[in-house]
Amino acid sequence: MPLELLAFLLLVLVLAVWLIVRHQNLRLRQMQHRERLAAIDRAVDDRSSEGPTTFREGDQEMSDPMTQWKDPSTYINWFRITTLGLAFLLMFGGVGLLTAFIIMPDPEMQRIWSVGLIPMMAGFGLFLFAILSSKLIPKKEN
Protein backbone atom coordinates (compact mmCIF):
# COMPACT_ATOMS: atom_id res chain seq x y z
CA MET A 1 0.00 0.00 0.00
CA PRO A 2 2.66 2.64 0.86
CA LEU A 3 4.47 2.04 -2.43
CA GLU A 4 1.32 2.82 -4.45
CA LEU A 5 0.71 5.96 -2.41
CA LEU A 6 4.30 7.09 -2.95
CA ALA A 7 4.01 6.47 -6.70
CA PHE A 8 0.75 8.43 -6.83
CA LEU A 9 2.24 11.36 -4.90
CA LEU A 10 5.27 11.36 -7.21
CA LEU A 11 2.97 11.42 -10.23
CA VAL A 12 0.99 14.33 -8.78
CA LEU A 13 4.21 16.22 -8.02
CA VAL A 14 5.55 15.74 -11.56
CA LEU A 15 2.21 16.84 -13.01
CA ALA A 16 2.14 19.94 -10.82
CA VAL A 17 5.68 20.94 -11.82
CA TRP A 18 4.86 20.38 -15.49
CA LEU A 19 1.75 22.56 -15.23
CA ILE A 20 3.66 25.36 -13.49
CA VAL A 21 6.44 25.34 -16.09
CA ARG A 22 3.91 25.29 -18.91
CA HIS A 23 2.01 28.21 -17.40
CA GLN A 24 5.21 30.25 -17.00
CA ASN A 25 6.19 29.59 -20.63
CA LEU A 26 2.73 30.63 -21.77
CA ARG A 27 2.96 33.89 -19.82
CA LEU A 28 6.41 34.57 -21.29
CA ARG A 29 5.16 33.99 -24.85
CA GLN A 30 2.11 36.19 -24.25
CA MET A 31 4.28 39.03 -22.99
CA GLN A 32 6.65 38.72 -25.95
CA HIS A 33 3.67 38.75 -28.29
CA ARG A 34 2.28 41.92 -26.70
CA GLU A 35 5.69 43.58 -26.95
CA ARG A 36 6.02 42.67 -30.60
CA LEU A 37 2.56 44.01 -31.35
CA ALA A 38 3.44 47.26 -29.58
CA ALA A 39 6.68 47.44 -31.56
CA ILE A 40 4.80 46.88 -34.82
CA ASP A 41 2.36 49.64 -33.89
CA ARG A 42 5.27 52.00 -33.33
CA ALA A 43 7.09 50.73 -36.44
CA VAL A 44 10.07 49.48 -34.42
CA ASP A 45 11.84 46.19 -35.09
CA ASP A 46 12.75 44.88 -31.63
CA ARG A 47 14.66 41.85 -32.99
CA SER A 48 17.43 44.02 -34.39
CA SER A 49 18.41 45.54 -31.04
CA GLU A 50 20.70 43.87 -28.55
CA GLY A 51 19.72 43.29 -24.95
CA PRO A 52 16.35 43.88 -23.30
CA THR A 53 13.96 46.11 -25.14
CA THR A 54 11.78 48.69 -23.47
CA PHE A 55 8.97 50.62 -25.10
CA ARG A 56 7.12 53.54 -23.59
CA GLU A 57 3.41 53.80 -24.23
CA GLY A 58 2.04 56.72 -22.26
CA ASP A 59 2.79 56.17 -18.58
CA GLN A 60 2.75 52.40 -18.93
CA GLU A 61 6.13 50.79 -19.49
CA MET A 62 6.36 47.48 -21.31
CA SER A 63 9.65 45.63 -21.06
CA ASP A 64 11.10 42.17 -21.35
CA PRO A 65 9.89 39.60 -18.79
CA MET A 66 13.03 39.66 -16.65
CA THR A 67 12.64 43.31 -15.72
CA GLN A 68 9.15 42.75 -14.36
CA TRP A 69 10.68 40.78 -11.46
CA LYS A 70 12.34 43.97 -10.19
CA ASP A 71 8.94 45.12 -8.94
CA PRO A 72 8.39 43.84 -5.34
CA SER A 73 4.66 43.39 -5.89
CA THR A 74 5.44 40.76 -8.54
CA TYR A 75 7.30 38.69 -5.94
CA ILE A 76 4.44 39.06 -3.47
CA ASN A 77 1.83 38.08 -6.07
CA TRP A 78 3.87 35.05 -7.16
CA PHE A 79 4.39 34.00 -3.55
CA ARG A 80 0.67 34.39 -2.76
CA ILE A 81 -0.39 32.31 -5.77
CA THR A 82 2.15 29.59 -4.95
CA THR A 83 1.05 29.57 -1.32
CA LEU A 84 -2.58 29.36 -2.33
CA GLY A 85 -1.88 26.37 -4.59
CA LEU A 86 0.05 24.60 -1.85
CA ALA A 87 -2.74 25.38 0.63
CA PHE A 88 -5.37 23.75 -1.55
CA LEU A 89 -3.10 20.77 -2.19
CA LEU A 90 -2.56 20.26 1.55
CA MET A 91 -6.21 20.80 2.46
CA PHE A 92 -7.56 18.36 -0.11
CA GLY A 93 -4.77 15.89 0.63
CA GLY A 94 -5.60 16.05 4.32
CA VAL A 95 -9.29 15.52 3.66
CA GLY A 96 -8.40 12.57 1.44
CA LEU A 97 -6.18 11.03 4.12
CA LEU A 98 -8.82 11.59 6.77
CA THR A 99 -11.51 9.99 4.60
CA ALA A 100 -9.28 7.08 3.61
CA PHE A 101 -8.41 6.28 7.22
CA ILE A 102 -12.05 6.46 8.30
CA ILE A 103 -13.43 4.16 5.60
CA MET A 104 -10.71 1.50 5.89
CA PRO A 105 -11.96 -1.81 7.31
CA ASP A 106 -8.91 -2.20 9.58
CA PRO A 107 -9.69 -0.90 13.12
CA GLU A 108 -6.05 0.17 13.61
CA MET A 109 -6.29 2.50 10.63
CA GLN A 110 -9.62 3.87 11.80
CA ARG A 111 -8.04 4.89 15.08
CA ILE A 112 -5.43 7.11 13.39
CA TRP A 113 -7.90 9.12 11.29
CA SER A 114 -6.72 12.30 13.00
CA VAL A 115 -3.41 12.11 11.08
CA GLY A 116 -5.34 13.60 8.16
CA LEU A 117 -6.01 16.70 10.26
CA ILE A 118 -2.31 17.67 10.21
CA PRO A 119 -1.96 18.49 6.49
CA MET A 120 -5.53 19.79 6.41
CA MET A 121 -4.87 22.35 9.15
CA ALA A 122 -1.47 23.27 7.66
CA GLY A 123 -3.24 23.93 4.36
CA PHE A 124 -5.88 25.99 6.13
CA GLY A 125 -3.13 28.08 7.75
CA LEU A 126 -1.47 28.68 4.38
CA PHE A 127 -4.85 29.60 2.91
CA LEU A 128 -5.36 32.19 5.66
CA PHE A 129 -1.86 33.54 5.04
CA ALA A 130 -2.56 33.89 1.30
CA ILE A 131 -5.79 35.76 2.00
CA LEU A 132 -4.37 38.04 4.70
CA SER A 133 -1.17 38.82 2.79
CA SER A 134 -3.14 40.76 0.18
CA LYS A 135 -2.57 43.81 2.37
CA LEU A 136 1.18 43.56 1.66
CA ILE A 137 0.72 44.43 -2.01
CA PRO A 138 1.29 48.15 -2.56
CA LYS A 139 -1.56 49.94 -4.28
CA LYS A 140 -0.68 51.29 -7.71
CA GLU A 141 -1.31 54.96 -8.09
CA ASN A 142 -2.91 55.95 -11.39
N, C-alpha and C positions, 0 to 999 in steps of 0.2 A: 504493500500500500504506500509506504513513504516514497518509494522510487517513482511511482506514477505521479504522485503529487509534486515531487521535485521536477520531473520532466514537464509537467503542465505549467508550473511556475516559470521554468526556463523558457518555455514557448511563449508565455504571456510577456515576459521581459523582452525577448527578442522582438516580438511584434510591437511592443510599445516603443522601443528604440527606433525601429524601422519607421513607424508612423511619425515620430518626432523629427527624424532626419528628413523624411519626405516633406513634411510641413515646412520645415526651414528652407529647403530647396525651392519649394513653391513660392514662399514669400520673397526669396532672393530674386527669382525669375520675374515675379510680378513687379518688384521695385525697378529692376533693370528695364523692363518693358515700359513702365511709366516714364523713366528717365529718357529713354530713346524717343518716346512720343513727344515729350517736352522739347527734346533737342531738335526733332524734325519740325515742330511748330516754330521754333526760333531759327530754323535753317542752320543748325550747327551739327557737324559730324563729330560725335563724341568718341568714335573709335580711333580717330587720328591722333588724339592727344594722349600723352603719357601720364600715368598716375591717376588718382581719383578725380573724377569730374564733378563740378558743382555748378548748378544753374540757379539763377535767382529768378523767381517769378513772384513779383510783388514782395510781400513780407515773408512769404513762405520759401524756405530753402529746401531744395531737393539735392541730395548728394548720394554718393555710393553707399552701400549698406554698412560698411565698416564704420563710417563716421556717425551713424545713428546710435551706436553703442556708447558714444561719449556723453550722451544725455543720461543723467541719473534716473530719470523716470522710466527709461527703457529697461534698465536693470530691475527696477522695482516691479514693473509690469511683468517682465519675464519670470521673476521669482514668484510673484503671486500666482501666475498661471500654472507654473510647475508645481507649486505647493498645493494648489487646488486639485490638480490631477492626481497627485500623490495622496491627498486626503480622500478623494473618492475611491481610489484603489484600495486604501487601507480600510475604509468603512465597509465597502462591499465585500472585501476579503474577510473581514472580521465577522460580518453577518453570515457569510458562507460557512466559515469555520464553526460558528455557533450553531447554525442549523444542521450542519453535518454531524457534529457531536451529539446533538439532541436526538436526531432520527436514527442513529446507529443502534443496532440490536444489542450490542455489547454493553452491559451495565457499567463496566469500568470507563468506557468512553463517554457514557451519558453523565457520569459524575464530574468530568472535566470540561463541561460545556462552557464554563466561564472563561476558559482560555481564549475563546473568540472575542471576549469583551476587550482584551488588551489592544489588538490592532484596531478594533472598532472605535474605541475611545481615543486612541492616538490619531486616527483619521479625523475624528470629530474636533480634536484640538487644532489640527492643521487647518481644517475647514474654517474654524473660528478665526485663526490667525489670518487666513487669506481674506476673509471678509473685513476684519478690523484693520488690516494694513492698508486699506484703500485711502485712509487719511494721510498716509505717508507720501502719496503722489502729489507733487506740487501742481497747483492749478495753473493752466496756461492762460496768460493774459492776452486778450485779443485787441 
